[in-house]
Amino acid sequence: MKKLFASMIVAGALVSFTGIATAQQGHIQQRKKNQQKRIGEGVENGSLTAGEATRLENREAKLNEEIREDRADGGKLTAKERAKINRKQNRLSKDIYKQKHDAQHQ
């Protein structure tokens, strides 16, 4: 009975960790989509100039490349890699906001 209980705990932990990792992968993808949408909206409504949009797009592309490189070793991101990506996405998000709300307009 103890072995069964212990194996159920281990199985439950594995399932929950897998679910967390999958959710975090989805979170990264969703943030990429959201930031891309924000850049596009900024260009459409004139709050981002062409140069600002280009710089933001280039940073987004570099971050996407970094994510692809980090996933190259088995498709999974370590906790350290996810934290680093999250920090970079946070910085990019703040920069999108700053660029959209500065005095420059098209």
HELIX and SHEET records of a PDB file:
HELIX    1   1 LYS A    2  ASN A   45  1                                  44    
HELIX    2   2 ALA A   50  ARG A   71  1                                  22    
HELIX    3   3 ALA A   79  LYS A  100  1                                  22    
END                                                                             
